[in-house]
Amino acid sequence: MQLGAEHREVSVSTPAPAYRETVRSLARAQKSAKGGQAYSVYVNRRLGRFAAAAAHLAALTPNTVTVVSAMFSFAGVAVIALVGGWGAAAAAPLLAFGYALDAADGQLARLRGGGSLAGEWLDHMIDSVKITAVDLAVLVHVYRFTDLGRSWMLVPLGFTIVAVALFFAQLLNEQLRRQRDVATRAANLGPVSPLLLFVKLPHDYGVLCWTFLLVGAPLAMMRVYTFLFAFNIAYLAMALRKWFREMRALDAAVRP
């Protein structure tokens, strides 16, 4: 799951050019695809570029874009929790647009000359609430609007735990690497494999967003949702083993 924007990256600030030139400038300054998933890399970042260019020409700040992103995301969460039947499918585009704006705020920060600690803090705080709220909204929806067995409610509960663990581990890894003056793993790895980006699609938050198009068919949606949950359990297990070995290697590197 690739949640949050890179507010810390800095580039030279230039006067606002025409919209197309702004989009091209953002395309030339994209982050590496390493560590990402296909939807986030090929779709969401592109949508984020378009939104960031429009926000730049409208003189919006990255923090404003972050707040607007949160508004769309939490509107989608509310739809899942409060609306039954096919009407709840409106949550999918709301969540997806909120995710696109989540990619836009960091790109806008780079375009304006760099982000801020306050912006990064705001972005991560909203993400931390969002990743739990989506799964808990699924729990509420299953309870209120479906006749599925109670055992299905264990899936969003478990998904919440997995999502929080992944999000926390990624932030913790970054902080511990900073203590050792080590760049992120994505910056040190070789060329990214497009095949790997597609293999990791079930870990992509964008895929989860569009899963809610199936919400009018509860059993079908929950089967897909459960598959995503199972994939993320396996992803977390492999990632934790890899990250723990990385931390042990960093410890060994500083021992006399």
N, C-alpha and C positions, 0 to 999 in steps of 0.2 A: 504494500500500500504506500504511494508517493504523495504524502500530504505535506503543505507549507511552501513558502517562496523564499528564494535566496536574497534577502535584503542586504547582505553584506557586500555583494560584488559591486565594484566601482568601475566606472568608465568616464571618459572625458565628456562633460556636458556641452551640448551644442544648442543653438537656437532651434526652435521647433520648425522642422521643414514641412513640406506637404505630406498628406496622409500616406501616400504610397512610399515615399522615400523614408518615412518614419518606420513603416512596416519592414522595408528592406534593411534598414539600420538594425532593427531588432533581430531580424533573421540572421544577420552576420554576427550577432553577439549572444547567440544561444548557449545555454549550458550544455555540457556533455550529456549524451544519451545514456552513459554508463550508469547502471543501477536503476534505470527506469523501466517502464513497460510500454507496450506499443501504443495504446490509446493516449497515454499521457504525453509521449514523445511526438507522435505523428499527428494527433488530432488536437489535444488540449493545449499544447504549447502554441500551435498555429492560431487557434481561437484566442489564446491569451495575447498573442502579438497584435491581432486586430483590435482587441479591446484596449490594450495598452496604448496603441497609437491614437485611438479615438480619445482616450482619457488624457493623453499628453496634449493634444490639440485643444482639448476643453479646459486645460490648466488644472486638472484634478491632481490631488496628491496621492501617493501610494497608499497612505492610511485610509483615505476616502474610498479608494477602490476596494481595500480590504473589508471595510465596513459594508459596502454594497454587496460584496461577495457573500458576507455572512448573512445579510438580509435574504438573499435568494436561497441560500443553503438552509437556513432555519425555516423559511417558508415551506420548502420541500419537506422538511422533517415534520412540520405541523400538518401538512396534507396527509402524510402517511399515517400519523397518529389519530387524526380527526375525521378523515373521509373514508367511506367504505366504497366497495365496488370499483368499477372502472374509472370513476372520478379521481381516485387516488393516483392514477397513472400520471396526473399532472405533476406529481412529485419528481418524475424523472427529468424533464427538461429544466425544472427549477434547480435541482441539485447539480445537473450538468453545467448549467450556466454559472452557478455559483463557483463550481470547480474551475471553469475557464477564467473567471475573474481572479481566482486564487493564483492562477499562473500569471495573470496580468500585473498584479501589484509589484512583484519582484522585477519584472521586465521594465515597468515604468520607473522603478527606483534606479535601475541601471541607466536608463535613458536620461534621467534627470541628474546623473552624476554620482549616484550611490545612495544606499539606504541608511537606516538608523537603527540603533539598538531598540528604541521604542517601537519602531515599525516591525522589527523582527519579533519582539515580545508580543505585540498585538496579534500578529499573524499566527504565531504558535498557540497562543491562548485560545483563539477562535477555533483553530484546528483541533485542539484537545477536547473542546466541548462537542464539536461537530461529529468526530468519529465515534463518540459514545452515544450521542443523541440519535443518530441514524438507526443504530441497531436497537436501541430501546424503543424507538418509534415503531419498528417492525414488531417488537414484542407486544406493544399496545394494540397494533392493528390486528395481529393474529387473535388476540384475546377478544377484541370488541366486534370485529367484522367478519370473522370466519368461523366455520364449524369444525376446523381441524382439531385433532387431538391435542391435549395439553402438552404432550411430549415435544411437539414442534416448538413450544416456547423456550425450550432449552437451547435451541440453535442461536437465536439472537443474544441470549445471555452469554453463551460461550463465545460468540463472535465479538461481543463487547470486550471480553477479557483479552482475546487475541489481538484485537485492534489496538487496545491501550498498551499492551506489552510491546508490540512492534513500534509504535510511535515513541514510547519512552526509551526503548533501546536505541533507536536511531539518534535521538537527541543526546542520550548519555554517551554513545560512541563518539559523537562529534566533540563533546566537551572533553572527554578523556584524551582524544587525539590532540586536541589543542594543548593540553597540559604537557604533552610530549613533543610539541611543535611538529606534528605530523599532519600533512594534508589529508583530506578525505580520501577514502579508498577509490572513489570514482575518478579522482584526479590523477591517480597513479597507475591505473590499469591500462591495458592496451586497447586496440580498436574494439568497439562494441559489436556483438553479433546481432543482426536483425532478427534471426531466428529466436534467440534468447528473449528478445523483447516481446515476441508473440507468445512464447512458452509461458512467460510470467503474466500474461493477460488476466488470469483470474485473481491476481493480487492487485490489479489496477482499480483504484477508487472510481475511475470513470465507468468501468464495467459495472460496478455495483450500482452506480447512479441509474444507468439505463435498464438494469434488471427490474426496476419498479414499473416499467411499461407492462409487465405481466401481472400486476397486482390484482387485476380483475379476475384472474384465474388463480386463486390462492395456492392450490396444490402445486401447479406448475411453477409459480414464482418461488415457493418455498423449496422445491427440489433444486432449482438453480441456485438459490441463496445458500442452501446446505452444501452444494458442491463448492461454492466459493469459500464457505467456512472451512470445509475439509482441506481445500488447497492451501488456505492461509495457515492452518495448523501445521501442515507439512513444511510450508515455507518458513514459518517461525522456528520450527525445530531445527531445520538445516542452518538458518541464519544465526541462531543463538550459538550453535556449535562453532560456526566459523568466526563469529565475533569474539567468543571467549578465547579461542586460540590466538586471535589477533592481539587481544589485550595481554595475554601471557607473553607473546613475542615482544610487545612494547616494554613489558616489565623486564624481560631478559636483556633487552638492548641497553638498559641504563644501569644494570648491575655491574659492580667492579669485577 
